[in-house]
Structures are given as C-alpha cells and as structure tokens.
Amino acid sequence: MTPFRIGFGYDVHQLKADQDFWLGGIKVPHTKGAVGHSDADVLIHVICDALLGAANMRDIGYHFSDKDPKFKGIDSKILLKEVMELIRKEGFEIGNLDTTICLQNPKINPHIPAMKTCLAEVMALEESAISIKATTTEWLGFVGREEGVSAYCAALIYKV
C-alpha cells in the first residue's frame, strides 16, 4: 500500500430561517441555519467524508446513517471524533486538510480562526494542518440565492 492517500469530500445543506448555523464546530451568528439530520455542520461533514474516503472506509452516511434516530440532532464534532478514532485504528494519521466553504452570507472569514482552533482540538492536530477557505458564488445558483451552503475538502493521510 502506498503510504500516502488522498480523499475528497463534498456536501450541501439547505439554509432555513430560525435554525442554528453550525459551521466548523462553532455556532455562527446568522438569520438562517443549515438543515439536516444532525446539526448539519457542512464543513465537518466534508472533512469526515474526505478522511473516510482516503482510508477507503466508505462515507459519513455509511457510518452515521440519517435513518438512525441516535444521530438525530447530534453534534457533528462527536462524529468527527469517531471518524478520527476509526482512521487512527487503521494506522492512519492526517497530513493536512484543505477545505472550501461556499456561502453567500454571512461572511465567514472572521470565524475561520475559531473554526481552526475548534477542529484542531477535536482532531488532536496542529492548526497548521487545517486550511479553511471561504468563497461566494457571486449570487449564482442555490448558494447565491442564499438557499444553501456547500463545502469541499481534500485530505491527505499517511500510514504511520
């Protein structure tokens, strides 16, 4: 087996008024929040998918089904911690994560340092291993119409 593996994650969540907006493990102030079976933290979900994919361990839905009531409303940081345990049990460690959040509003850049701190703590990583970027879609598509949020993640893992 090659000592280095790459995984990719993509996720989308609808935005609705009067919902909490969890992103990167922190609550972001906004008039809308993401909707999902869990807390709908799109950034954590793509990180989980990228890590599981890199380790050839399927995806987040396989391990934490949205049909299972025990995951209803769950804090996605718990899911991420479990994913870290799964991949470390298989002998993998994280090289780095590169993520992008696509969101028209609110502006995410002011929240990135807090997200990195939170994620690094949950994952037991240095903050420098986690890149979080944000972009809009220039008012195009469901993101531009502020109907949803999407995110992407590329993950590099290696066998220890």
C-alpha positions in Angstrom: 0.0 0.0 0.0 1.2 3.5 -0.8 2.0 5.3 2.5 0.1 8.4 1.3 -3.6 8.5 0.5 -5.9 11.3 -0.7 -9.6 11.7 0.0 -12.2 14.2 -1.2 -15.5 15.3 0.4 -18.4 17.4 -0.9 -21.6 18.2 1.0 -24.6 20.5 0.7 -27.2 21.6 3.2 -30.3 23.7 2.8 -30.5 27.0 4.7 -33.7 28.0 6.6 -34.7 30.8 8.9 -34.7 30.4 12.7 -32.1 27.5 12.6 -28.8 27.5 14.4 -25.9 27.7 12.0 -23.1 25.3 12.9 -20.0 25.5 10.8 -16.6 24.1 11.6 -17.7 23.2 15.1 -18.8 26.7 16.1 -22.1 28.5 16.1 -22.0 31.3 13.5 -24.4 34.1 14.1 -26.9 34.4 11.2 -30.6 34.7 10.4 -30.5 31.2 8.8 -29.0 27.9 9.6 -28.4 24.6 7.9 -31.0 21.9 8.0 -30.1 18.2 8.4 -30.5 15.1 10.5 -27.5 16.0 12.7 -26.6 19.6 13.5 -25.9 20.0 9.7 -22.3 21.2 10.1 -21.4 21.0 6.4 -17.7 21.7 7.0 -17.3 18.8 9.5 -19.3 16.5 7.2 -16.9 17.1 4.2 -13.9 16.6 6.5 -15.4 13.3 7.7 -16.1 12.2 4.1 -12.7 13.1 2.8 -10.9 11.3 5.7 -13.1 8.2 5.3 -12.6 8.2 1.6 -8.9 8.5 1.9 -8.8 5.5 4.2 -11.2 3.5 1.9 -13.8 3.3 4.7 -16.9 4.5 2.7 -18.6 7.7 3.8 -20.2 9.5 6.6 -23.7 8.2 5.8 -22.4 4.6 6.0 -21.1 5.1 9.5 -23.7 7.5 10.8 -27.0 6.9 8.9 -29.6 9.7 8.8 -32.1 6.9 9.2 -30.8 6.2 12.7 -32.6 8.2 15.4 -29.5 8.1 17.7 -27.8 10.6 15.3 -30.8 13.0 15.2 -29.5 16.4 16.2 -26.1 15.1 17.1 -23.2 17.5 17.4 -21.0 16.8 14.3 -17.9 17.2 16.5 -18.8 13.8 18.0 -19.0 12.3 14.5 -15.6 13.8 13.6 -14.0 12.5 16.8 -15.3 9.0 15.9 -14.0 9.2 12.4 -10.6 10.2 13.8 -10.7 7.1 16.0 -11.7 4.9 13.0 -8.9 6.1 10.8 -6.3 6.0 13.6 -7.3 2.5 14.5 -6.4 1.6 10.9 -2.9 3.2 11.3 -3.5 6.5 9.5 -2.6 10.0 10.5 -3.5 13.3 8.9 -1.0 15.2 6.7 -3.3 18.1 6.0 -6.8 19.2 5.1 -7.7 21.8 2.5 -11.4 22.9 2.8 -13.6 25.5 1.0 -16.9 26.7 2.2 -19.3 28.2 -0.4 -21.7 30.6 1.2 -23.1 34.0 0.1 -23.8 35.3 3.6 -22.7 35.6 6.3 -19.1 36.4 5.7 -17.0 33.5 7.1 -13.5 34.9 7.1 -13.9 36.4 10.6 -14.9 33.0 12.0 -12.1 30.9 10.4 -9.6 31.2 13.3 -12.2 29.9 15.8 -13.1 27.1 13.4 -9.5 26.0 13.0 -9.0 26.1 16.8 -12.1 24.0 17.4 -11.4 21.5 14.7 -7.7 21.1 15.7 -8.8 20.3 19.3 -11.4 17.8 18.2 -9.0 16.1 15.8 -5.9 16.4 18.0 -4.0 18.2 15.3 -1.9 21.3 14.9 -4.0 24.2 13.4 -1.4 24.5 10.6 -2.7 21.1 9.3 -6.1 22.6 8.6 -6.8 25.1 5.8 -10.3 26.7 5.7 -11.2 29.0 2.8 -14.4 30.7 2.0 -16.0 31.9 -1.2 -19.3 33.1 -2.6 -20.8 32.1 -5.9 -21.3 35.7 -7.0 -25.0 35.4 -6.4 -25.3 32.4 -8.8 -27.1 29.2 -8.0 -28.6 28.0 -4.7 -25.7 29.3 -2.8 -26.0 32.7 -4.4 -29.8 32.8 -3.7 -28.9 32.0 -0.1 -30.9 28.8 -0.2 -28.0 26.6 0.8 -24.4 26.1 1.8 -21.9 23.8 0.3 -18.3 22.7 1.2 -15.4 20.8 -0.2 -12.5 19.1 1.4 -9.3 17.4 0.2 -7.5 15.3 2.8 -4.0 13.8 2.8 -3.5 10.9 5.2 -0.5 8.6 5.6 0.2 5.3 7.2 2.2 5.6 10.5 
